């Protein structure tokens, strides 16, 4: 069975009207009060945490500090001076005899 658009809209409007005119159940005020009192007496649901949830909570708390530490270490490594090692290598290649006097003690 196929409906054209006009019949479909008419059927839809009829069903909407029938749903809205449906009789609502009548309940007494006393019943509503007793139901709400029962709901309040139940209290909150028990709260259970898993170890993973605890780790997640602390992980997000320490994430900003970890990012700052990573940034500081990156800055320190970039600023670390590698030139003395390069100078030592160049000096030992260009002047091998004099480089022996410049070598670091203990090596």
N, CA, C and O of each residue as an XYZ file, in Angstrom:
428
protein
N       0.841     -1.162      0.000
C       0.000      0.000      0.000
C       0.891      1.231      0.000
O       1.757      1.398      0.859
N       0.660      2.071     -0.967
C       1.452      3.290     -1.094
C       0.580      4.492     -0.808
O      -0.584      4.560     -1.204
N       1.191      5.456     -0.094
C       0.517      6.707      0.206
C       1.165      7.812     -0.608
O       2.378      7.840     -0.811
N       0.335      8.699     -1.056
C       0.933      9.892     -1.639
C       1.202     10.855     -0.495
O       0.766     10.616      0.631
N       1.905     11.925     -0.767
C       2.349     12.847      0.282
C       1.172     13.442      1.052
O       1.250     13.604      2.269
N       0.093     13.765      0.361
C      -1.074     14.377      0.998
C      -1.718     13.413      1.999
O      -2.062     13.812      3.111
N      -1.880     12.140      1.602
C      -2.465     11.149      2.503
C      -1.540     10.875      3.690
O      -2.009     10.668      4.809
N      -0.255     10.873      3.452
C       0.722     10.635      4.517
C       0.640     11.747      5.569
O       0.638     11.466      6.768
N       0.571     12.997      5.131
C       0.482     14.123      6.060
C      -0.830     14.065      6.832
O      -0.856     14.350      8.029
N      -1.914     13.700      6.163
C      -3.220     13.607      6.819
C      -3.197     12.520      7.896
O      -3.715     12.719      8.994
N      -2.591     11.364      7.574
C      -2.490     10.272      8.538
C      -1.600     10.678      9.729
O      -1.915     10.374     10.879
N      -0.515     11.350      9.444
C       0.395     11.794     10.504
C      -0.317     12.776     11.440
O      -0.210     12.653     12.660
N      -1.031     13.733     10.886
C      -1.762     14.708     11.706
C      -2.837     14.031     12.552
O      -3.050     14.421     13.700
N      -3.509     13.033     12.009
C      -4.536     12.301     12.754
C      -3.904     11.563     13.936
O      -4.451     11.573     15.038
N      -2.758     10.927     13.709
C      -2.092     10.198     14.787
C      -1.569     11.162     15.869
O      -1.627     10.853     17.059
N      -1.067     12.313     15.453
C      -0.592     13.309     16.417
C      -1.750     13.798     17.274
O      -1.618     13.926     18.491
N      -2.875     14.068     16.644
C      -4.049     14.555     17.372
C      -4.555     13.496     18.348
O      -4.927     13.820     19.476
N      -4.572     12.242     17.927
C      -5.035     11.162     18.801
C      -4.094     11.002     19.996
O      -4.560     10.750     21.107
N      -2.798     11.142     19.798
C      -1.839     11.010     20.894
C      -1.998     12.142     21.904
O      -1.921     11.914     23.111
N      -2.217     13.345     21.421
C      -2.338     14.501     22.316
C      -3.648     14.497     23.100
O      -3.707     15.046     24.200
N      -4.687     13.893     22.556
C      -5.972     13.855     23.242
C      -6.096     12.682     24.202
O      -7.111     12.529     24.881
N      -5.061     11.860     24.253
C      -5.081     10.686     25.119
C      -5.229     11.122     26.575
O      -4.620     12.100     27.009
N      -6.044     10.382     27.314
C      -6.314     10.742     28.701
C      -5.092     10.428     29.560
O      -4.492      9.358     29.456
N      -4.747     11.384     30.403
C      -3.603     11.203     31.289
C      -4.095     10.537     32.565
O      -5.191     10.832     33.042
N      -3.282      9.635     33.120
C      -3.729      8.964     34.348
C      -3.809      9.947     35.511
O      -2.950     10.814     35.672
N      -4.843      9.798     36.307
C      -5.048     10.668     37.465
C      -4.492      9.960     38.704
O      -4.877      8.835     39.022
N      -3.582     10.644     39.391
C      -3.037     10.097     40.631
C      -3.258     11.120     41.731
O      -3.309     12.326     41.491
N      -3.387     10.609     42.926
C      -3.646     11.513     44.048
C      -2.343     12.194     44.481
O      -1.238     11.728     44.202
N      -2.527     13.292     45.161
C      -1.371     14.038     45.662
C      -0.638     13.220     46.719
O       0.586     13.279     46.833
N      -1.400     12.465     47.481
C      -0.808     11.627     48.526
C       0.122     10.585     47.905
O       1.206     10.322     48.426
N      -0.310      9.995     46.788
C       0.520      8.992     46.120
C       1.820      9.623     45.618
O       2.893      9.040     45.773
N       1.726     10.817     45.013
C       2.920     11.506     44.533
C       3.875     11.795     45.687
O       5.086     11.619     45.551
N       3.337     12.235     46.820
C       4.174     12.542     47.984
C       4.872     11.286     48.497
O       6.054     11.324     48.839
N       4.141     10.177     48.551
C       4.749      8.946     49.061
C       5.836      8.425     48.119
O       6.852      7.897     48.572
N       5.624      8.572     46.819
C       6.636      8.146     45.849
C       7.895      9.002     45.985
O       9.004      8.467     46.007
N       7.740     10.304     46.075
C       8.902     11.188     46.208
C       9.634     10.932     47.525
O      10.863     10.988     47.574
N       8.877     10.649     48.600
C       9.512     10.355     49.883
C      10.311      9.054     49.805
O      11.395      8.945     50.378
N       9.776      8.095     49.107
C      10.480      6.807     48.933
C      11.763      7.016     48.130
O      12.798      6.435     48.457
N      11.705      7.825     47.103
C      12.893      8.095     46.286
C      13.965      8.783     47.134
O      15.145      8.446     47.041
N      13.558      9.734     47.948
C      14.524     10.430     48.809
C      15.130      9.490     49.845
O      16.300      9.638     50.199
N      14.358      8.532     50.332
C      14.859      7.617     51.361
C      15.859      6.611     50.798
O      16.639      6.032     51.555
N      15.850      6.397     49.502
C      16.791      5.438     48.907
C      18.230      5.920     49.018
O      19.139      5.103     49.167
N      18.450      7.200     48.951
C      19.806      7.746     49.063
C      20.586      7.571     47.764
O      20.058      7.149     46.736
N      21.849      7.912     47.860
C      22.712      7.847     46.684
C      23.165      6.408     46.436
O      23.193      5.580     47.347
N      23.513      6.139     45.200
C      24.042      4.829     44.853
C      25.447      4.680     45.422
O      26.162      5.674     45.555
N      25.858      3.463     45.758
C      27.212      3.279     46.279
C      28.250      3.646     45.217
O      28.090      3.351     44.033
N      29.303      4.289     45.672
C      30.343      4.785     44.768
C      31.531      3.839     44.824
O      32.124      3.646     45.885
N      31.880      3.250     43.693
C      33.020      2.344     43.619
C      34.015      2.900     42.612
O      33.648      3.300     41.508
N      35.273      2.916     43.012
C      36.314      3.362     42.087
C      37.265      2.214     41.818
O      37.589      1.429     42.709
N      37.693      2.133     40.603
C      38.676      1.126     40.236
C      40.068      1.755     40.287
O      40.192      2.979     40.240
N      41.100      0.948     40.381
C      42.461      1.506     40.382
C      42.760      2.297     39.116
O      43.506      3.275     39.155
N      42.193      1.886     38.015
C      42.416      2.614     36.764
C      41.850      4.019     36.849
O      42.472      4.966     36.366
N      40.670      4.172     37.462
C      40.079      5.504     37.600
C      40.921      6.390     38.501
O      41.044      7.587     38.243
N      41.505      5.825     39.558
C      42.383      6.598     40.432
C      43.635      7.043     39.682
O      44.070      8.187     39.812
N      44.213      6.129     38.895
C      45.395      6.474     38.107
C      45.070      7.578     37.112
O      45.861      8.498     36.910
N      43.900      7.478     36.493
C      43.495      8.493     35.517
C      43.365      9.868     36.173
O      43.771     10.878     35.599
N      42.806      9.897     37.361
C      42.636     11.158     38.075
C      43.994     11.785     38.390
O      44.193     12.975     38.147
N      44.928     11.002     38.926
C      46.246     11.535     39.249
C      47.051     11.833     37.992
O      47.847     12.771     37.968
N      46.848     11.047     36.967
C      47.561     11.279     35.708
C      47.239     12.639     35.121
O      48.134     13.355     34.673
N      45.968     12.994     35.123
C      45.587     14.304     34.580
C      46.023     15.446     35.493
O      46.248     16.562     35.024
N      46.144     15.178     36.788
C      46.628     16.228     37.689
C      48.108     16.511     37.470
O      48.546     17.657     37.575
N      48.878     15.473     37.166
C      50.316     15.649     36.991
C      50.723     15.916     35.545
O      51.897     16.177     35.282
N      49.800     15.859     34.619
C      50.125     16.090     33.206
C      50.712     17.477     32.956
O      51.696     17.574     32.224
N      50.166     18.556     33.521
C      50.781     19.874     33.287
C      52.206     19.954     33.839
O      53.088     20.535     33.206
N      52.429     19.371     35.017
C      53.774     19.391     35.593
C      54.739     18.593     34.728
O      55.887     18.996     34.544
N      54.280     17.461     34.197
C      55.134     16.659     33.328
C      55.477     17.423     32.055
O      56.609     17.347     31.577
N      54.528     18.149     31.505
C      54.790     18.944     30.295
C      55.815     20.043     30.574
O      56.679     20.320     29.742
N      55.715     20.663     31.741
C      56.675     21.715     32.098
C      58.073     21.122     32.258
O      59.057     21.702     31.800
N      58.154     19.962     32.910
C      59.456     19.307     33.078
C      60.038     18.933     31.729
O      61.234     19.114     31.502
N      59.222     18.419     30.839
C      59.704     18.057     29.497
C      60.191     19.298     28.763
O      61.232     19.263     28.107
N      59.454     20.384     28.868
C      59.871     21.622     28.200
C      61.190     22.133     28.765
O      62.059     22.560     28.005
N      61.353     22.098     30.090
C      62.603     22.563     30.710
C      63.788     21.679     30.314
O      64.872     22.182     30.020
N      63.577     20.367     30.308
C      64.658     19.468     29.901
C      65.033     19.662     28.434
O      66.208     19.607     28.072
N      64.030     19.887     27.598
C      64.302     20.145     26.177
C      65.099     21.430     26.027
O      66.064     21.474     25.263
N      64.711     22.471     26.740
C      65.438     23.739     26.686
C      66.871     23.556     27.174
O      67.802     24.098     26.580
N      67.052     22.795     28.253
C      68.390     22.572     28.806
C      69.266     21.795     27.826
O      70.444     22.113     27.665
N      68.701     20.780     27.171
C      69.479     19.991     26.211
C      69.865     20.836     25.004
O      70.976     20.714     24.488
N      68.951     21.693     24.552
C      69.263     22.556     23.408
C      70.348     23.561     23.787
O      71.234     23.854     22.984
N      70.280     24.083     24.992
C      71.255     25.073     25.436
C      72.587     24.451     25.855
O      73.578     25.168     25.998
N      72.630     23.136     26.054
C      73.854     22.468     26.467
C      74.927     22.717     25.414
O      74.679     22.595     24.215
N      76.095     23.060     25.869
C      77.152     23.466     24.951
C      77.932     22.251     24.459
O      78.632     21.610     25.243
N      77.823     21.927     23.178
C      78.560     20.817     22.583
C      79.856     21.289     21.929
O      80.619     20.468     21.419
N      80.110     22.565     21.934
C      81.271     23.123     21.237
C      82.592     22.618     21.813
O      83.486     22.318     21.022
N      82.786     22.502     23.130
C      84.086     22.018     23.602
C      84.453     20.651     23.043
O      85.622     20.417     22.738
N      83.498     19.743     22.898
C      83.817     18.442     22.323
C      84.217     18.587     20.861
O      85.141     17.918     20.399
N      83.529     19.453     20.136
C      83.900     19.674     18.739
C      85.286     20.303     18.628
O      86.070     19.939     17.751
N      85.584     21.246     19.515
C      86.901     21.883     19.518
C      87.994     20.878     19.845
O      89.065     20.897     19.238
N      87.724     20.005     20.800
C      88.710     18.974     21.171
C      88.965     18.045     19.992
O      90.112     17.688     19.720
N      87.905     17.651     19.291
C      88.083     16.761     18.142
C      88.865     17.453     17.037
O      89.759     16.850     16.442
N      88.539     18.715     16.753
C      89.253     19.453     15.716
C      90.716     19.644     16.097
O      91.604     19.503     15.256
N      90.964     19.962     17.351
C      92.334     20.179     17.817
C      93.152     18.896     17.744
O      94.321     18.926     17.362
N      92.536     17.756     18.114
C      93.281     16.496     18.073
C      93.576     16.057     16.649
O      94.560     15.356     16.414
N      92.741     16.457     15.693
C      92.995     16.106     14.295
C      94.047     17.034     13.700
O      94.942     16.573     12.992
N      93.956     18.330     13.974
C      94.881     19.299     13.385
C      96.262     19.260     14.046
O      97.278     19.339     13.356
N      96.307     19.142     15.354
C      97.585     19.168     16.077
C      97.594     18.020     17.085
O      97.317     18.242     18.264
N      97.905     16.805     16.652
C      97.798     15.642     17.527
C      98.740     15.681     18.728
O      98.389     15.161     19.786
N      99.907     16.271     18.601
C     100.849     16.285     19.719
C     100.359     17.243     20.802
O     100.382     16.901     21.984
N      99.923     18.417     20.418
C      99.453     19.399     21.396
C      98.122     18.977     22.025
O      97.792     19.396     23.135
N      97.369     18.151     21.313
C      96.077     17.715     21.834
C      96.248     16.817     23.040
O      95.371     16.760     23.902
N      97.365     16.114     23.113
C      97.575     15.228     24.255
C      97.678     16.020     25.553
O      97.339     15.503     26.618
N      98.140     17.265     25.482
C      98.228     18.096     26.679
C      96.868     18.694     27.068
O      96.660     19.076     28.219
N      95.969     18.768     26.122
C      94.659     19.366     26.355
C      93.645     18.340     26.837
O      92.596     18.713     27.361
N      93.938     17.054     26.669
C      92.975     16.007     27.017
C      92.557     16.117     28.471
O      93.317     16.572     29.326
N      91.363     15.700     28.724
C      90.828     15.810     30.071
C      91.520     14.807     30.985
O      91.772     13.676     30.568
N      91.828     15.185     32.200
C      92.481     14.276     33.130
C      91.598     13.058     33.439
O      90.378     13.180     33.546
N      92.220     11.902     33.578
C      91.510     10.692     33.916
C      91.039      9.890     32.706
O      90.390      8.856     32.867
N      91.353     10.344     31.514
C      90.906      9.593     30.327
C      92.089      9.145     29.510
O      91.917      8.501     28.475
